[in-house]
């Protein structure tokens, strides 16, 4: 885990680094996606949508698009 995440966990401090690619606007997970994944493991689409501040339907659309891209890559390598 990144050093900043360890610092936030150790000091129970929400990350102030909004320009970090791992930053989310969700203080329960100290504003860090890495901390969220480390703390909760696999999450439901509803949990992801809550953390990202977008709808469940939008998260589902993103998931479907990612699965399609991965399946297209698999076809190209086989």
PDB file with SEQRES, HELIX, SHEET and CRYST1 records, atoms N, CA, C and O in Angstrom:
SEQRES   1 A   78  UNK UNK UNK UNK UNK UNK UNK UNK UNK UNK UNK UNK UNK          
SEQRES   2 A   78  UNK UNK UNK UNK UNK UNK UNK UNK UNK UNK UNK UNK UNK          
SEQRES   3 A   78  UNK UNK UNK UNK UNK UNK UNK UNK UNK UNK UNK UNK UNK          
SEQRES   4 A   78  UNK UNK UNK UNK UNK UNK UNK UNK UNK UNK UNK UNK UNK          
SEQRES   5 A   78  UNK UNK UNK UNK UNK UNK UNK UNK UNK UNK UNK UNK UNK          
SEQRES   6 A   78  UNK UNK UNK UNK UNK UNK UNK UNK UNK UNK UNK UNK UNK          
HELIX    1 AA1 UNK A    3  UNK A   11  1                                   9    
HELIX    2 AA2 UNK A   27  UNK A   29  5                                   3    
HELIX    3 AA3 UNK A   33  UNK A   40  1                                   8    
HELIX    4 AA4 UNK A   45  UNK A   52  1                                   8    
HELIX    5 AA5 UNK A   56  UNK A   77  1                                  22    
CRYST1    1.000    1.000    1.000  90.00  90.00  90.00 P 1           1          
ATOM      1  N   UNK A   1       0.846  -1.179   0.000  1.00  0.00           N  
ATOM      2  CA  UNK A   1       0.000   0.000   0.000  1.00  0.00           C  
ATOM      3  C   UNK A   1       0.889   1.238   0.000  1.00  0.00           C  
ATOM      4  O   UNK A   1       2.009   1.219   0.510  1.00  0.00           O  
ATOM      5  N   UNK A   2       0.375   2.294  -0.571  1.00  0.00           N  
ATOM      6  CA  UNK A   2       1.157   3.531  -0.636  1.00  0.00           C  
ATOM      7  C   UNK A   2       1.419   4.081   0.761  1.00  0.00           C  
ATOM      8  O   UNK A   2       0.654   3.836   1.694  1.00  0.00           O  
ATOM      9  N   UNK A   3       2.505   4.824   0.888  1.00  0.00           N  
ATOM     10  CA  UNK A   3       2.874   5.415   2.173  1.00  0.00           C  
ATOM     11  C   UNK A   3       1.788   6.333   2.720  1.00  0.00           C  
ATOM     12  O   UNK A   3       1.540   6.347   3.926  1.00  0.00           O  
ATOM     13  N   UNK A   4       1.138   7.099   1.847  1.00  0.00           N  
ATOM     14  CA  UNK A   4       0.116   8.025   2.329  1.00  0.00           C  
ATOM     15  C   UNK A   4      -1.063   7.261   2.944  1.00  0.00           C  
ATOM     16  O   UNK A   4      -1.667   7.722   3.912  1.00  0.00           O  
ATOM     17  N   UNK A   5      -1.385   6.092   2.377  1.00  0.00           N  
ATOM     18  CA  UNK A   5      -2.477   5.283   2.934  1.00  0.00           C  
ATOM     19  C   UNK A   5      -2.121   4.795   4.329  1.00  0.00           C  
ATOM     20  O   UNK A   5      -2.937   4.856   5.249  1.00  0.00           O  
ATOM     21  N   UNK A   6      -0.918   4.321   4.473  1.00  0.00           N  
ATOM     22  CA  UNK A   6      -0.473   3.859   5.794  1.00  0.00           C  
ATOM     23  C   UNK A   6      -0.504   4.985   6.808  1.00  0.00           C  
ATOM     24  O   UNK A   6      -0.899   4.775   7.956  1.00  0.00           O  
ATOM     25  N   UNK A   7      -0.093   6.179   6.400  1.00  0.00           N  
ATOM     26  CA  UNK A   7      -0.135   7.342   7.291  1.00  0.00           C  
ATOM     27  C   UNK A   7      -1.567   7.648   7.704  1.00  0.00           C  
ATOM     28  O   UNK A   7      -1.838   7.898   8.879  1.00  0.00           O  
ATOM     29  N   UNK A   8      -2.488   7.630   6.736  1.00  0.00           N  
ATOM     30  CA  UNK A   8      -3.894   7.924   7.040  1.00  0.00           C  
ATOM     31  C   UNK A   8      -4.488   6.886   7.985  1.00  0.00           C  
ATOM     32  O   UNK A   8      -5.227   7.231   8.908  1.00  0.00           O  
ATOM     33  N   UNK A   9      -4.165   5.623   7.756  1.00  0.00           N  
ATOM     34  CA  UNK A   9      -4.685   4.552   8.611  1.00  0.00           C  
ATOM     35  C   UNK A   9      -4.122   4.681  10.025  1.00  0.00           C  
ATOM     36  O   UNK A   9      -4.860   4.598  11.007  1.00  0.00           O  
ATOM     37  N   UNK A  10      -2.834   4.879  10.118  1.00  0.00           N  
ATOM     38  CA  UNK A  10      -2.170   4.983  11.419  1.00  0.00           C  
ATOM     39  C   UNK A  10      -2.727   6.140  12.245  1.00  0.00           C  
ATOM     40  O   UNK A  10      -2.933   6.005  13.451  1.00  0.00           O  
ATOM     41  N   UNK A  11      -2.965   7.268  11.596  1.00  0.00           N  
ATOM     42  CA  UNK A  11      -3.419   8.468  12.300  1.00  0.00           C  
ATOM     43  C   UNK A  11      -4.933   8.679  12.243  1.00  0.00           C  
ATOM     44  O   UNK A  11      -5.437   9.690  12.731  1.00  0.00           O  
ATOM     45  N   UNK A  12      -5.658   7.727  11.649  1.00  0.00           N  
ATOM     46  CA  UNK A  12      -7.115   7.837  11.481  1.00  0.00           C  
ATOM     47  C   UNK A  12      -7.475   9.217  10.919  1.00  0.00           C  
ATOM     48  O   UNK A  12      -8.265   9.967  11.491  1.00  0.00           O  
ATOM     49  N   UNK A  13      -6.857   9.510   9.777  1.00  0.00           N  
ATOM     50  CA  UNK A  13      -6.913  10.832   9.176  1.00  0.00           C  
ATOM     51  C   UNK A  13      -7.355  10.698   7.724  1.00  0.00           C  
ATOM     52  O   UNK A  13      -6.754   9.930   6.973  1.00  0.00           O  
ATOM     53  N   UNK A  14      -8.390  11.424   7.308  1.00  0.00           N  
ATOM     54  CA  UNK A  14      -8.837  11.391   5.920  1.00  0.00           C  
ATOM     55  C   UNK A  14      -7.809  12.043   5.017  1.00  0.00           C  
ATOM     56  O   UNK A  14      -7.234  13.074   5.363  1.00  0.00           O  
ATOM     57  N   UNK A  15      -7.582  11.454   3.881  1.00  0.00           N  
ATOM     58  CA  UNK A  15      -6.572  11.934   2.945  1.00  0.00           C  
ATOM     59  C   UNK A  15      -6.965  13.300   2.372  1.00  0.00           C  
ATOM     60  O   UNK A  15      -8.069  13.454   1.849  1.00  0.00           O  
ATOM     61  N   UNK A  16      -6.086  14.274   2.464  1.00  0.00           N  
ATOM     62  CA  UNK A  16      -6.364  15.602   1.910  1.00  0.00           C  
ATOM     63  C   UNK A  16      -5.896  15.760   0.467  1.00  0.00           C  
ATOM     64  O   UNK A  16      -6.125  16.809  -0.135  1.00  0.00           O  
ATOM     65  N   UNK A  17      -5.253  14.756  -0.096  1.00  0.00           N  
ATOM     66  CA  UNK A  17      -4.639  14.839  -1.422  1.00  0.00           C  
ATOM     67  C   UNK A  17      -5.669  14.578  -2.533  1.00  0.00           C  
ATOM     68  O   UNK A  17      -5.699  13.490  -3.107  1.00  0.00           O  
ATOM     69  N   UNK A  18      -6.501  15.567  -2.829  1.00  0.00           N  
ATOM     70  CA  UNK A  18      -7.565  15.395  -3.819  1.00  0.00           C  
ATOM     71  C   UNK A  18      -7.047  15.138  -5.226  1.00  0.00           C  
ATOM     72  O   UNK A  18      -7.796  14.643  -6.068  1.00  0.00           O  
ATOM     73  N   UNK A  19      -5.802  15.456  -5.502  1.00  0.00           N  
ATOM     74  CA  UNK A  19      -5.253  15.213  -6.835  1.00  0.00           C  
ATOM     75  C   UNK A  19      -4.692  13.795  -6.990  1.00  0.00           C  
ATOM     76  O   UNK A  19      -4.242  13.427  -8.075  1.00  0.00           O  
ATOM     77  N   UNK A  20      -4.713  13.007  -5.928  1.00  0.00           N  
ATOM     78  CA  UNK A  20      -4.263  11.613  -5.975  1.00  0.00           C  
ATOM     79  C   UNK A  20      -5.265  10.777  -6.767  1.00  0.00           C  
ATOM     80  O   UNK A  20      -6.473  10.954  -6.615  1.00  0.00           O  
ATOM     81  N   UNK A  21      -4.777   9.872  -7.606  1.00  0.00           N  
ATOM     82  CA  UNK A  21      -5.679   9.046  -8.417  1.00  0.00           C  
ATOM     83  C   UNK A  21      -6.494   8.072  -7.572  1.00  0.00           C  
ATOM     84  O   UNK A  21      -7.471   7.510  -8.066  1.00  0.00           O  
ATOM     85  N   UNK A  22      -6.125   7.859  -6.331  1.00  0.00           N  
ATOM     86  CA  UNK A  22      -6.842   6.939  -5.448  1.00  0.00           C  
ATOM     87  C   UNK A  22      -7.846   7.653  -4.537  1.00  0.00           C  
ATOM     88  O   UNK A  22      -8.552   7.000  -3.769  1.00  0.00           O  
ATOM     89  N   UNK A  23      -7.915   8.978  -4.616  1.00  0.00           N  
ATOM     90  CA  UNK A  23      -8.787   9.760  -3.737  1.00  0.00           C  
ATOM     91  C   UNK A  23     -10.242   9.629  -4.157  1.00  0.00           C  
ATOM     92  O   UNK A  23     -10.562   9.723  -5.342  1.00  0.00           O  
ATOM     93  N   UNK A  24     -11.133   9.408  -3.178  1.00  0.00           N  
ATOM     94  CA  UNK A  24     -12.584   9.423  -3.408  1.00  0.00           C  
ATOM     95  C   UNK A  24     -13.219  10.291  -2.334  1.00  0.00           C  
ATOM     96  O   UNK A  24     -12.671  10.457  -1.244  1.00  0.00           O  
ATOM     97  N   UNK A  25     -14.350  10.827  -2.648  1.00  0.00           N  
ATOM     98  CA  UNK A  25     -15.062  11.687  -1.702  1.00  0.00           C  
ATOM     99  C   UNK A  25     -15.937  10.808  -0.802  1.00  0.00           C  
ATOM    100  O   UNK A  25     -17.163  10.826  -0.908  1.00  0.00           O  
ATOM    101  N   UNK A  26     -15.301  10.049   0.071  1.00  0.00           N  
ATOM    102  CA  UNK A  26     -15.994   9.113   0.955  1.00  0.00           C  
ATOM    103  C   UNK A  26     -15.171   8.981   2.237  1.00  0.00           C  
ATOM    104  O   UNK A  26     -14.264   8.154   2.323  1.00  0.00           O  
ATOM    105  N   UNK A  27     -15.498   9.799   3.221  1.00  0.00           N  
ATOM    106  CA  UNK A  27     -14.685   9.879   4.439  1.00  0.00           C  
ATOM    107  C   UNK A  27     -14.699   8.614   5.288  1.00  0.00           C  
ATOM    108  O   UNK A  27     -13.756   8.377   6.043  1.00  0.00           O  
ATOM    109  N   UNK A  28     -15.744   7.794   5.186  1.00  0.00           N  
ATOM    110  CA  UNK A  28     -15.778   6.560   5.982  1.00  0.00           C  
ATOM    111  C   UNK A  28     -14.594   5.654   5.655  1.00  0.00           C  
ATOM    112  O   UNK A  28     -14.156   4.869   6.496  1.00  0.00           O  
ATOM    113  N   UNK A  29     -14.075   5.765   4.427  1.00  0.00           N  
ATOM    114  CA  UNK A  29     -12.894   5.000   4.021  1.00  0.00           C  
ATOM    115  C   UNK A  29     -11.673   5.908   3.909  1.00  0.00           C  
ATOM    116  O   UNK A  29     -10.753   5.629   3.140  1.00  0.00           O  
ATOM    117  N   UNK A  30     -11.670   6.977   4.665  1.00  0.00           N  
ATOM    118  CA  UNK A  30     -10.561   7.935   4.736  1.00  0.00           C  
ATOM    119  C   UNK A  30     -10.212   8.528   3.366  1.00  0.00           C  
ATOM    120  O   UNK A  30      -9.062   8.888   3.111  1.00  0.00           O  
ATOM    121  N   UNK A  31     -11.214   8.625   2.493  1.00  0.00           N  
ATOM    122  CA  UNK A  31     -11.096   9.226   1.156  1.00  0.00           C  
ATOM    123  C   UNK A  31     -10.095   8.502   0.248  1.00  0.00           C  
ATOM    124  O   UNK A  31      -9.475   9.137  -0.605  1.00  0.00           O  
ATOM    125  N   UNK A  32      -9.933   7.219   0.413  1.00  0.00           N  
ATOM    126  CA  UNK A  32      -8.934   6.485  -0.366  1.00  0.00           C  
ATOM    127  C   UNK A  32      -9.502   5.158  -0.874  1.00  0.00           C  
ATOM    128  O   UNK A  32     -10.006   4.355  -0.090  1.00  0.00           O  
ATOM    129  N   UNK A  33      -9.418   4.931  -2.188  1.00  0.00           N  
ATOM    130  CA  UNK A  33      -9.900   3.669  -2.741  1.00  0.00           C  
ATOM    131  C   UNK A  33      -9.065   2.494  -2.247  1.00  0.00           C  
ATOM    132  O   UNK A  33      -9.595   1.403  -2.039  1.00  0.00           O  
ATOM    133  N   UNK A  34      -7.771   2.705  -2.059  1.00  0.00           N  
ATOM    134  CA  UNK A  34      -6.912   1.616  -1.582  1.00  0.00           C  
ATOM    135  C   UNK A  34      -7.314   1.166  -0.181  1.00  0.00           C  
ATOM    136  O   UNK A  34      -7.320  -0.027   0.122  1.00  0.00           O  
ATOM    137  N   UNK A  35      -7.649   2.130   0.662  1.00  0.00           N  
ATOM    138  CA  UNK A  35      -8.099   1.800   2.016  1.00  0.00           C  
ATOM    139  C   UNK A  35      -9.450   1.097   1.970  1.00  0.00           C  
ATOM    140  O   UNK A  35      -9.687   0.156   2.728  1.00  0.00           O  
ATOM    141  N   UNK A  36     -10.335   1.548   1.086  1.00  0.00           N  
ATOM    142  CA  UNK A  36     -11.658   0.930   0.952  1.00  0.00           C  
ATOM    143  C   UNK A  36     -11.529  -0.536   0.562  1.00  0.00           C  
ATOM    144  O   UNK A  36     -12.183  -1.398   1.149  1.00  0.00           O  
ATOM    145  N   UNK A  37     -10.687  -0.820  -0.428  1.00  0.00           N  
ATOM    146  CA  UNK A  37     -10.506  -2.199  -0.882  1.00  0.00           C  
ATOM    147  C   UNK A  37      -9.823  -3.035   0.198  1.00  0.00           C  
ATOM    148  O   UNK A  37     -10.208  -4.181   0.433  1.00  0.00           O  
ATOM    149  N   UNK A  38      -8.822  -2.472   0.850  1.00  0.00           N  
ATOM    150  CA  UNK A  38      -8.118  -3.191   1.914  1.00  0.00           C  
ATOM    151  C   UNK A  38      -9.057  -3.507   3.079  1.00  0.00           C  
ATOM    152  O   UNK A  38      -8.983  -4.589   3.663  1.00  0.00           O  
ATOM    153  N   UNK A  39      -9.931  -2.574   3.414  1.00  0.00           N  
ATOM    154  CA  UNK A  39     -10.833  -2.738   4.552  1.00  0.00           C  
ATOM    155  C   UNK A  39     -12.007  -3.664   4.252  1.00  0.00           C  
ATOM    156  O   UNK A  39     -12.429  -4.433   5.116  1.00  0.00           O  
ATOM    157  N   UNK A  40     -12.534  -3.593   3.039  1.00  0.00           N  
ATOM    158  CA  UNK A  40     -13.786  -4.280   2.738  1.00  0.00           C  
ATOM    159  C   UNK A  40     -13.647  -5.437   1.757  1.00  0.00           C  
ATOM    160  O   UNK A  40     -14.570  -6.242   1.635  1.00  0.00           O  
ATOM    161  N   UNK A  41     -12.537  -5.542   1.063  1.00  0.00           N  
ATOM    162  CA  UNK A  41     -12.391  -6.594   0.060  1.00  0.00           C  
ATOM    163  C   UNK A  41     -13.342  -6.364  -1.090  1.00  0.00           C  
ATOM    164  O   UNK A  41     -13.612  -5.223  -1.467  1.00  0.00           O  
ATOM    165  N   UNK A  42     -13.848  -7.444  -1.646  1.00  0.00           N  
ATOM    166  CA  UNK A  42     -14.780  -7.332  -2.768  1.00  0.00           C  
ATOM    167  C   UNK A  42     -16.044  -6.611  -2.300  1.00  0.00           C  
ATOM    168  O   UNK A  42     -16.576  -6.890  -1.226  1.00  0.00           O  
ATOM    169  N   UNK A  43     -16.510  -5.681  -3.127  1.00  0.00           N  
ATOM    170  CA  UNK A  43     -17.702  -4.906  -2.778  1.00  0.00           C  
ATOM    171  C   UNK A  43     -18.781  -5.109  -3.833  1.00  0.00           C  
ATOM    172  O   UNK A  43     -18.494  -5.437  -4.984  1.00  0.00           O  
ATOM    173  N   UNK A  44     -20.007  -4.910  -3.423  1.00  0.00           N  
ATOM    174  CA  UNK A  44     -21.116  -4.978  -4.364  1.00  0.00           C  
ATOM    175  C   UNK A  44     -21.117  -3.728  -5.230  1.00  0.00           C  
ATOM    176  O   UNK A  44     -20.468  -2.734  -4.905  1.00  0.00           O  
ATOM    177  N   UNK A  45     -21.849  -3.787  -6.331  1.00  0.00           N  
ATOM    178  CA  UNK A  45     -21.950  -2.619  -7.202  1.00  0.00           C  
ATOM    179  C   UNK A  45     -22.607  -1.454  -6.469  1.00  0.00           C  
ATOM    180  O   UNK A  45     -22.269  -0.297  -6.722  1.00  0.00           O  
ATOM    181  N   UNK A  46     -23.528  -1.739  -5.576  1.00  0.00           N  
ATOM    182  CA  UNK A  46     -24.174  -0.676  -4.790  1.00  0.00           C  
ATOM    183  C   UNK A  46     -23.168   0.003  -3.862  1.00  0.00           C  
ATOM    184  O   UNK A  46     -23.190   1.225  -3.711  1.00  0.00           O  
ATOM    185  N   UNK A  47     -22.292  -0.777  -3.244  1.00  0.00           N  
ATOM    186  CA  UNK A  47     -21.266  -0.199  -2.378  1.00  0.00           C  
ATOM    187  C   UNK A  47     -20.301   0.671  -3.186  1.00  0.00           C  
ATOM    188  O   UNK A  47     -19.887   1.737  -2.730  1.00  0.00           O  
ATOM    189  N   UNK A  48     -19.952   0.216  -4.368  1.00  0.00           N  
ATOM    190  CA  UNK A  48     -19.064   0.990  -5.238  1.00  0.00           C  
ATOM    191  C   UNK A  48     -19.749   2.289  -5.654  1.00  0.00           C  
ATOM    192  O   UNK A  48     -19.129   3.352  -5.635  1.00  0.00           O  
ATOM    193  N   UNK A  49     -21.015   2.207  -6.028  1.00  0.00           N  
ATOM    194  CA  UNK A  49     -21.730   3.415  -6.458  1.00  0.00           C  
ATOM    195  C   UNK A  49     -21.832   4.432  -5.325  1.00  0.00           C  
ATOM    196  O   UNK A  49     -21.738   5.636  -5.561  1.00  0.00           O  
ATOM    197  N   UNK A  50     -22.021   3.959  -4.110  1.00  0.00           N  
ATOM    198  CA  UNK A  50     -22.090   4.854  -2.954  1.00  0.00           C  
ATOM    199  C   UNK A  50     -20.762   5.573  -2.744  1.00  0.00           C  
ATOM    200  O   UNK A  50     -20.736   6.771  -2.461  1.00  0.00           O  
ATOM    201  N   UNK A  51     -19.669   4.842  -2.883  1.00  0.00           N  
ATOM    202  CA  UNK A  51     -18.349   5.438  -2.669  1.00  0.00           C  
ATOM    203  C   UNK A  51     -17.972   6.421  -3.777  1.00  0.00           C  
ATOM    204  O   UNK A  51     -17.324   7.435  -3.517  1.00  0.00           O  
ATOM    205  N   UNK A  52     -18.374   6.122  -5.001  1.00  0.00           N  
ATOM    206  CA  UNK A  52     -18.021   6.990  -6.118  1.00  0.00           C  
ATOM    207  C   UNK A  52     -19.016   8.129  -6.328  1.00  0.00           C  
ATOM    208  O   UNK A  52     -18.740   9.073  -7.069  1.00  0.00           O  
ATOM    209  N   UNK A  53     -20.161   8.035  -5.680  1.00  0.00           N  
ATOM    210  CA  UNK A  53     -21.159   9.086  -5.817  1.00  0.00           C  
ATOM    211  C   UNK A  53     -21.861   9.071  -7.164  1.00  0.00           C  
ATOM    212  O   UNK A  53     -22.285  10.112  -7.665  1.00  0.00           O  
ATOM    213  N   UNK A  54     -21.983   7.879  -7.750  1.00  0.00           N  
ATOM    214  CA  UNK A  54     -22.702   7.728  -9.011  1.00  0.00           C  
ATOM    215  C   UNK A  54     -23.764   6.655  -8.829  1.00  0.00           C  
ATOM    216  O   UNK A  54     -23.765   5.940  -7.828  1.00  0.00           O  
ATOM    217  N   UNK A  55     -24.657   6.545  -9.787  1.00  0.00           N  
ATOM    218  CA  UNK A  55     -25.766   5.606  -9.641  1.00  0.00           C  
ATOM    219  C   UNK A  55     -25.306   4.159  -9.810  1.00  0.00           C  
ATOM    220  O   UNK A  55     -24.277   3.873 -10.422  1.00  0.00           O  
ATOM    221  N   UNK A  56     -26.103   3.269  -9.249  1.00  0.00           N  
ATOM    222  CA  UNK A  56     -25.862   1.836  -9.395  1.00  0.00           C  
ATOM    223  C   UNK A  56     -25.870   1.459 -10.876  1.00  0.00           C  
ATOM    224  O   UNK A  56     -25.045   0.666 -11.328  1.00  0.00           O  
ATOM    225  N   UNK A  57     -26.804   2.033 -11.618  1.00  0.00           N  
ATOM    226  CA  UNK A  57     -26.933   1.725 -13.047  1.00  0.00           C  
ATOM    227  C   UNK A  57     -25.662   2.122 -13.792  1.00  0.00           C  
ATOM    228  O   UNK A  57     -25.202   1.387 -14.666  1.00  0.00           O  
ATOM    229  N   UNK A  58     -25.091   3.278 -13.453  1.00  0.00           N  
ATOM    230  CA  UNK A  58     -23.861   3.717 -14.120  1.00  0.00           C  
ATOM    231  C   UNK A  58     -22.702   2.776 -13.798  1.00  0.00           C  
ATOM    232  O   UNK A  58     -21.896   2.468 -14.676  1.00  0.00           O  
ATOM    233  N   UNK A  59     -22.612   2.324 -12.565  1.00  0.00           N  
ATOM    234  CA  UNK A  59     -21.549   1.371 -12.197  1.00  0.00           C  
ATOM    235  C   UNK A  59     -21.733   0.078 -12.976  1.00  0.00           C  
ATOM    236  O   UNK A  59     -20.754  -0.514 -13.430  1.00  0.00           O  
ATOM    237  N   UNK A  60     -22.961  -0.363 -13.135  1.00  0.00           N  
ATOM    238  CA  UNK A  60     -23.260  -1.578 -13.900  1.00  0.00           C  
ATOM    239  C   UNK A  60     -22.854  -1.403 -15.363  1.00  0.00           C  
ATOM    240  O   UNK A  60     -22.305  -2.324 -15.967  1.00  0.00           O  
ATOM    241  N   UNK A  61     -23.120  -0.225 -15.934  1.00  0.00           N  
ATOM    242  CA  UNK A  61     -22.717   0.042 -17.312  1.00  0.00           C  
ATOM    243  C   UNK A  61     -21.198  -0.024 -17.461  1.00  0.00           C  
ATOM    244  O   UNK A  61     -20.690  -0.587 -18.431  1.00  0.00           O  
ATOM    245  N   UNK A  62     -20.488   0.543 -16.517  1.00  0.00           N  
ATOM    246  CA  UNK A  62     -19.022   0.523 -16.547  1.00  0.00           C  
ATOM    247  C   UNK A  62     -18.508  -0.908 -16.424  1.00  0.00           C  
ATOM    248  O   UNK A  62     -17.575  -1.303 -17.123  1.00  0.00           O  
ATOM    249  N   UNK A  63     -19.122  -1.680 -15.532  1.00  0.00           N  
ATOM    250  CA  UNK A  63     -18.731  -3.080 -15.365  1.00  0.00           C  
ATOM    251  C   UNK A  63     -18.958  -3.860 -16.662  1.00  0.00           C  
ATOM    252  O   UNK A  63     -18.088  -4.615 -17.096  1.00  0.00           O  
ATOM    253  N   UNK A  64     -20.117  -3.679 -17.271  1.00  0.00           N  
ATOM    254  CA  UNK A  64     -20.432  -4.392 -18.516  1.00  0.00           C  
ATOM    255  C   UNK A  64     -19.437  -4.044 -19.617  1.00  0.00           C  
ATOM    256  O   UNK A  64     -19.000  -4.920 -20.365  1.00  0.00           O  
ATOM    257  N   UNK A  65     -19.081  -2.765 -19.717  1.00  0.00           N  
ATOM    258  CA  UNK A  65     -18.117  -2.335 -20.732  1.00  0.00           C  
ATOM    259  C   UNK A  65     -16.735  -2.945 -20.464  1.00  0.00           C  
ATOM    260  O   UNK A  65     -16.048  -3.368 -21.393  1.00  0.00           O  
ATOM    261  N   UNK A  66     -16.341  -2.986 -19.204  1.00  0.00           N  
ATOM    262  CA  UNK A  66     -15.036  -3.570 -18.849  1.00  0.00           C  
ATOM    263  C   UNK A  66     -15.001  -5.062 -19.165  1.00  0.00           C  
ATOM    264  O   UNK A  66     -14.004  -5.565 -19.684  1.00  0.00           O  
ATOM    265  N   UNK A  67     -16.076  -5.766 -18.854  1.00  0.00           N  
ATOM    266  CA  UNK A  67     -16.142  -7.208 -19.140  1.00  0.00           C  
ATOM    267  C   UNK A  67     -16.079  -7.450 -20.645  1.00  0.00           C  
ATOM    268  O   UNK A  67     -15.423  -8.388 -21.098  1.00  0.00           O  
ATOM    269  N   UNK A  68     -16.759  -6.608 -21.418  1.00  0.00           N  
ATOM    270  CA  UNK A  68     -16.727  -6.741 -22.873  1.00  0.00           C  
ATOM    271  C   UNK A  68     -15.319  -6.522 -23.408  1.00  0.00           C  
ATOM    272  O   UNK A  68     -14.867  -7.266 -24.277  1.00  0.00           O  
ATOM    273  N   UNK A  69     -14.620  -5.509 -22.898  1.00  0.00           N  
ATOM    274  CA  UNK A  69     -13.251  -5.249 -23.334  1.00  0.00           C  
ATOM    275  C   UNK A  69     -12.338  -6.417 -22.979  1.00  0.00           C  
ATOM    276  O   UNK A  69     -11.499  -6.824 -23.783  1.00  0.00           O  
ATOM    277  N   UNK A  70     -12.505  -6.955 -21.774  1.00  0.00           N  
ATOM    278  CA  UNK A  70     -11.678  -8.095 -21.361  1.00  0.00           C  
ATOM    279  C   UNK A  70     -11.952  -9.325 -22.214  1.00  0.00           C  
ATOM    280  O   UNK A  70     -11.025 -10.052 -22.571  1.00  0.00           O  
ATOM    281  N   UNK A  71     -13.211  -9.562 -22.543  1.00  0.00           N  
ATOM    282  CA  UNK A  71     -13.534 -10.726 -23.368  1.00  0.00           C  
ATOM    283  C   UNK A  71     -12.989 -10.540 -24.782  1.00  0.00           C  
ATOM    284  O   UNK A  71     -12.576 -11.514 -25.412  1.00  0.00           O  
ATOM    285  N   UNK A  72     -12.979  -9.304 -25.292  1.00  0.00           N  
ATOM    286  CA  UNK A  72     -12.383  -9.049 -26.603  1.00  0.00           C  
ATOM    287  C   UNK A  72     -10.879  -9.296 -26.580  1.00  0.00           C  
ATOM    288  O   UNK A  72     -10.324  -9.820 -27.546  1.00  0.00           O  
ATOM    289  N   UNK A  73     -10.218  -8.925 -25.492  1.00  0.00           N  
ATOM    290  CA  UNK A  73      -8.781  -9.199 -25.366  1.00  0.00           C  
ATOM    291  C   UNK A  73      -8.521 -10.693 -25.334  1.00  0.00           C  
ATOM    292  O   UNK A  73      -7.563 -11.173 -25.940  1.00  0.00           O  
ATOM    293  N   UNK A  74      -9.358 -11.421 -24.639  1.00  0.00           N  
ATOM    294  CA  UNK A  74      -9.201 -12.876 -24.516  1.00  0.00           C  
ATOM    295  C   UNK A  74      -9.318 -13.534 -25.894  1.00  0.00           C  
ATOM    296  O   UNK A  74      -8.571 -14.465 -26.197  1.00  0.00           O  
ATOM    297  N   UNK A  75     -10.236 -13.066 -26.719  1.00  0.00           N  
ATOM    298  CA  UNK A  75     -10.419 -13.623 -28.053  1.00  0.00           C  
ATOM    299  C   UNK A  75      -9.178 -13.376 -28.898  1.00  0.00           C  
ATOM    300  O   UNK A  75      -8.767 -14.251 -29.661  1.00  0.00           O  
ATOM    301  N   UNK A  76      -8.576 -12.198 -28.775  1.00  0.00           N  
ATOM    302  CA  UNK A  76      -7.398 -11.864 -29.562  1.00  0.00           C  
ATOM    303  C   UNK A  76      -6.185 -12.707 -29.176  1.00  0.00           C  
ATOM    304  O   UNK A  76      -5.334 -12.976 -30.023  1.00  0.00           O  
ATOM    305  N   UNK A  77      -6.090 -13.129 -27.912  1.00  0.00           N  
ATOM    306  CA  UNK A  77      -4.933 -13.890 -27.447  1.00  0.00           C  
ATOM    307  C   UNK A  77      -5.106 -15.397 -27.631  1.00  0.00           C  
ATOM    308  O   UNK A  77      -4.132 -16.140 -27.511  1.00  0.00           O  
ATOM    309  N   UNK A  78      -6.295 -15.854 -27.914  1.00  0.00           N  
ATOM    310  CA  UNK A  78      -6.523 -17.303 -28.086  1.00  0.00           C  
ATOM    311  C   UNK A  78      -6.385 -17.730 -29.517  1.00  0.00           C  
ATOM    312  O   UNK A  78      -6.546 -18.911 -29.827  1.00  0.00           O  
TER     313      UNK A  78                                                      
END                                                                             
